Amino acid sequence: MAKISNAIVIGAGIGGLTVAAALARRGVAVTVIEQAAQVREVGAGLQVSPNGLAVLRGLGLEKRLVERGAVRGQAVVMQAHDRAGDVARLDLTRLPPEQTYYFMHRADLIEVLRKSALENNVSFEMGRTVETVAAGEMPELTLTDGTTRRAELIVGADGIHSRARVALNGADAPMFTGQVAWRAIVPNTVGHGDVAMVTMGPGRHLVSYPLRGGALVNLVAVEEREAWAEEGWNHADDPAHLRAAFDGFGGLAGEMITAVETPTLWGLHRHPVAPVWQKGGVALLGDAAHPTLPFLAQGANMALEDAWVLADHVVRGGTAALSQYQSVRMPRVARVIKAAEGNAWRYHLRAGPVRFAAHNLLRLGSRFAPMRMLGAFDWLYGVDVTASAPRL
């Protein structure tokens, strides 16, 4: 099939903006349709790991990340909530020189990607909500105002409530995991270093890392509980609920939790990986295809990888190459999702012999075999999806 000349992307999040820029830089006329009135992101921080950074480098955007205050991560530090000292320290400076790790505000990454898309003549239709998507020889979508849009390629980058996913797979039934997450940003008045810190406690844990040149700290606090909570990042909650859940967390973690003023609450749900990612000129990426729990910090990075691989395949081989995109990506995201789900229990161990053994093993590995611990992430961080394709 001939290479495509035009595309519509549903959603102006990280995956949508990345695929729009990647397609446009290689000559495709792209329109992004976004339901918000303006491109913005109400989320907090994110971690750009080396595999995701490879895509941003491929788009020539790393310098812009740094200019917007991205913090270069020095380590991942694991601590117990009830004792001083590190359980383990994963030294990110020991990674190969090309494998840089950044912490940054989601809104800053969105803005970098938005500007890149605009510079490459991507068009935006803001304040438009997609009602239905129809695959076919010339795929089509219908907006809630009744108007339609057609393009040779429609990319569903519209998240966990994706209309494109429903069109290709039907509705699915997400399952509440029994875990909730609070998100918040606090001023860095506590001297938080350039590290991702995981403070572990019984049935709960706190992840913290710096943003915007170290002026702020991003918090993600996860608790196991029976009470159901709604999905989504922007459900406001009383900070007293967060403080009650993490009562007993002292030291730096306790100071940061005390400083929280406006947290949001997010119910963590498990969605199945979509069995069909592409059909009739419609393709899915990111959370629309494979929602991921946040215990490996790979949601945004997988969307970045998806966007590059999808764009490269369709630019080289048209929509006929979309089946190859799915076959390449599905095994990798399945492994990431499994690894993320496996991390939760490790962070939430109760006091006792299992926790003692697990923490002691981490402590010994960190001290006596640090490179072996880093090497356990080669399968994740060492992948560069741009390596077999030209930089854009």
Residue, then its C-alpha position, 0 to 999 in steps of 0.5 A: m500500500a502507498k505511504i499515507s499522506n494524512a492522519i488524525v490523532i485523537g488526544a493531545g497527551i504525551g502519546g498523541l503529541t509524540v506521534a503527531a510530531a513524528l508523523a509530521r516531521r516525515g511529511v504527513a499532514v496531521t490534525v490532532i483532535e482534543q476535547a480540552a479547550q487548550v492543550r494542558e496537563v493537570g497531572a503532576g510529575l513523571q519519570v523519563s527513563p532512558n528508553g523513553l528519552a531515546v524517542l525524545r532525542g530522536l525528535g531532537l527535544e532533549k535540550r528543551l527538556v533540560e531548559r524546562g527544568a528536567v532534573r537528571g536522576q542520580a539514583v533510585v533509593m528505597q527506604a523503610h518507613d520505620r527506620a533510618g538509612d537506605v534499604a537499597r540504592l540503585d545508582l543511575t549514574r552507573l548506567p551507560p552514558e547514553q542512558t540518562y534518566y530525567f524527572m520532570h513535570r508532565a505539563d512541561l513535557i506536554e508543552v515541549l511536545r506541543k511546540s514541536a508539533l506546531e513547528n511541524n505544521v500539525s493542526f489542532e481542533m480543540g474543544r472537540t469530543v469524539e463520539t464514535v470511530a469507524a474503521g474502514e478503507m477510509p476510517e472516519l470519526t464522528l464528533t459529539d456535535g454530529t460532524t465527521r472527519r476522515a483520514e487515511l489513518i486515525v490514531g487513538a491516543d485517547g487514554i483509558h476511556s478511548r473511543a477508538r479502543v471501543a471501536l476495535n475491541g468493544a467495551d471492557a470491564p476494568m477491575f479495581t486493584g484494591q489500591v489507590a494513589w494520591r498525587a501531590i506536588v510540594p515545595n522542596t523545602v526539605g532538601h530532597g536530592d536528585v533521586a527517586m525515593v521509594t519509602m515502603g510501609p505495610g500496605r502502602h508506599l510513597v514515591s517522591y522525586p524532584l521537579r523543575g530544577g529541584a524547586l518542587v517535589n512530586l509525590v505519589a502515595v499508594e495505599e491498599r484498601e477495600a473501598w473503591a475509588e474512581e479512576g482518573w488523576n484529577h479527583a480532589d481529596d482532603p489532605a487529612h485522608l492522605r495523612a491518616a493513611f500514612d500516619g507513622f511515616g516519619g523523617l523526610a517522607g513524613e515532612m513531605i506528607t505534612a506539607v501536602e495541601t491539594p492532593t488528588l485521589w486516583g483509584l488504580h484499576r487493571h484493564p486488559v491489554a487490548p487484543v486488537w490495536q489496529k484495524g481498517g486504518v485505525a490504530l491505538l497507542g499508550d493507555a488506549a491499547h495497554p493501561t499500565l499500573p504506575f509501579l514501574a514508572q513506564g506509562a509515559n515511556m511506553a506511550l513514547e515508544d508506541a508513538w515512534v514505532l507506529a509512526d515509523h511503520v506507517v511512514r515506511g509501509g502505509t496502514a498495511a504496516l500497522s499489523q507489524y506495529q502491533s506484533v512488535r509492541m505487544p510482547r514488550v508492553a505485556r512484559v512491562i505491565k507484568a513487571a509493574e504489577g509485580n512491584a506492588w507487593r514488594y513495596h508493601l510488605r508487613a513487618g516479619p521474616v518475609r520483609f526482613a529477608a527481602h530488605n536484607l537481600l536488597r541491602l546486600g545486593s545494593r552494597f556488593a553487586p550494584m552493577r548486577m542490580l542495574g543489569a536487571f533493568d537492561w531489558l527495559y532501559g537498554v531498548d532504543v526503538t529509534a535505533s533501526a530508523p532514521r532520526l527525525 
